[in-house]
Every structure is written in C-alpha cells, then in structure tokens.
Amino acid sequence: MTMQQTLIEAMRLPEDSDTVKRIHEFGLAVADEDTMSRAIHDVYCGIQADHQHPNEKDHAQARALIDALQKHATDQAQG
C-alpha cells in the first residue's frame, strides 16, 4: 500500500479524494523512510552517485530527518 493510499484510508476519505494533492499544494509532504530516502538520494546523490537506489546512509539520513521533523512538529503543537 502506498503512503497516499494509507493516508486516504486512515482519514476515511473516498479513493478519489484530492486531499493529498491539496496537502502538497499547501507546501506539505507526506513521507516515510522509503520516500524520504529516495528524496535524499535524488537531491544529494543525484546522477553522479555510484549507486542507483538509496543506500543505508540515505536511509539513516531519512530516519534522522523524520525524527527531527516529528520533534519540531510536536514542539510547535505544544508551544
């Protein structure tokens, strides 16, 4: 199941919902370790990378970024 499908199911929205599109239009993104590591790979490794897919370093950076995003989102909501 994709992240978008999971979000739509969790929010109990119809399958043809534009919710994720609207989330993106507001400058937000929905990401998990897999999508974040692919984004990191695309941005920081790019076409000059010696590997075609995210490696363990990309996944570790993705986990660290997600943890930081969650921390700051939680801090902002509480304060």
DANOR-V123830 format. One record per residue. RES is the residue in three letters. D_LAST is the distance of its C-alpha to the last C-alpha in Angstrom with 2 decimals. Layout:
res=RES d_last=D_LAST
res=RES d_last=D_LAST
//
This chain:
res=MET d_last=34.27
res=THR d_last=32.32
res=MET d_last=28.54
res=GLN d_last=29.11
res=GLN d_last=31.31
res=THR d_last=28.88
res=LEU d_last=26.04
res=ILE d_last=28.49
res=GLU d_last=29.79
res=ALA d_last=26.43
res=MET d_last=25.50
res=ARG d_last=29.04
res=LEU d_last=30.02
res=PRO d_last=33.61
res=GLU d_last=34.86
res=ASP d_last=35.43
res=SER d_last=31.89
res=ASP d_last=30.59
res=THR d_last=26.97
res=VAL d_last=26.72
res=LYS d_last=28.55
res=ARG d_last=26.12
res=ILE d_last=23.11
res=HIS d_last=24.95
res=GLU d_last=25.80
res=PHE d_last=22.14
res=GLY d_last=21.90
res=LEU d_last=20.35
res=ALA d_last=22.24
res=VAL d_last=22.78
res=ALA d_last=23.92
res=ASP d_last=25.05
res=GLU d_last=26.72
res=ASP d_last=29.97
res=THR d_last=28.87
res=MET d_last=26.60
res=SER d_last=29.52
res=ARG d_last=31.89
res=ALA d_last=29.71
res=ILE d_last=29.49
res=HIS d_last=33.24
res=ASP d_last=33.95
res=VAL d_last=31.96
res=TYR d_last=32.69
res=CYS d_last=36.02
res=GLY d_last=37.50
res=ILE d_last=41.21
res=GLN d_last=42.16
res=ALA d_last=40.75
res=ASP d_last=43.24
res=HIS d_last=41.83
res=GLN d_last=41.43
res=HIS d_last=38.55
res=PRO d_last=35.28
res=ASN d_last=36.18
res=GLU d_last=34.41
res=LYS d_last=32.73
res=ASP d_last=31.30
res=HIS d_last=30.06
res=ALA d_last=28.52
res=GLN d_last=26.70
res=ALA d_last=25.55
res=ARG d_last=24.15
res=ALA d_last=22.35
res=LEU d_last=20.87
res=ILE d_last=19.80
res=ASP d_last=18.17
res=ALA d_last=16.26
res=LEU d_last=15.29
res=GLN d_last=14.13
res=LYS d_last=12.09
res=HIS d_last=10.32
res=ALA d_last=10.03
res=THR d_last=8.59
res=ASP d_last=6.03
res=GLN d_last=5.24
res=ALA d_last=5.71
res=GLN d_last=3.76
res=GLY d_last=0.00
//
